């Protein structure tokens, strides 16, 4: 019996079809995670690399606040928060599409 539209019951059946559905969901979630992890890693790694390549950055102060504190407080965390929001939105969209795919049959 072949079905063109999967159902939620197919996930619980021990067979290749349910495993394929779950594997496709996990692959989509991994794609979302990697799509956000790579830019996040770039944001986190950029300043330490610049500090090593340009040692004078460590001694710079702006209004008596060390540049390192400003960069860590305002240059790294806000982009990470934005990336976290992007991740949540994309992950929710993947799950909604998966649920919609399962609900089409019912």
N, C-alpha and C positions, 0 to 999 in steps of 0.2 A: 504494500500500500504506500504509494508515494504521495506526498502532500506538497502543494506549491506554496502554502502559507503555513509557517510554523505556529504552534500553540504553546502555551505555558506548560502543558502536560508533557510536551516533547523534551523539556529540560530534565525531567525526572526519570525518563525512560533510559535504562542502561543500554545505550546503543550509540552508533556513530553519529546519528543526526543530532541528538541532544548535546553530545560532546562538541560537535562542530559549532553549534549555536553558541555555547559558552566560550569556546575558544575564540570565536570571532568577536564576542563582547570583550574578552580580556585583551585581545590584540588591539582593538579600538581604544581601550582604556590605556594600554601601554603607549600607543601613539600620542595620545593626549598628554600623558605624563612626560614623555620625552620631549614633546614640543614645547613644554613649559620649563622643563629641567635644564635644557641646554642654554636658553637665554638667562635663566637664573644663575647658572654656574658662571656664565660670562660676566654678569653683573658683579658677582661676589669676587671673582678672581682678578678683575681688571685693576682695582686699586692696589692690591699688594704687588702686582707685577709692575705697575707704574712706580710704586715706592722703591722697589729694588732697582729699576732702571734709572730713576731720577731721585737719588737720595736727598736732594734738597727739599723735596715735598714734605718730608717729615718735620722739618724745622720751621715751616711757614705757619704764621698765625693770621687770623682774620678777626679783627676787633678783640684781640687777646684770647681768642678761642683757637686751639690748634686745628689746622686744616684736616688732620686725620679724624678728629671728632665730628667736624662738619660733614665730611664725606661719608663717614659711617652712619651718622644720624639722618642726613638729608639726601645723600647720594645713593645709598644702597637700599635702605629699608622701604622707601616709597615705591621704587620699581619692583621690589619683591612683593609688596602688598598688591600692586597692580597685577603682577604675574599670578599671584594666588587667586585673585578674583577671576582672571581669565581662565585659569585651570578649573575652578568650580563651575563656571558657566559652560565650558566645553564638556566637562565630565557629565554634567546634568543633561546636556543635549544628547550625548551618546546614549545615556541610559533611557532618556525619553524616546529616542528612535528605536531602541531595542524593545522597550515595552510596547510602543506603537506597532512594531512588527508582530509581536505576539498577540496583541489585541485585535488585529485586523480580522482574524479568523472568528472571533467570538461575537 
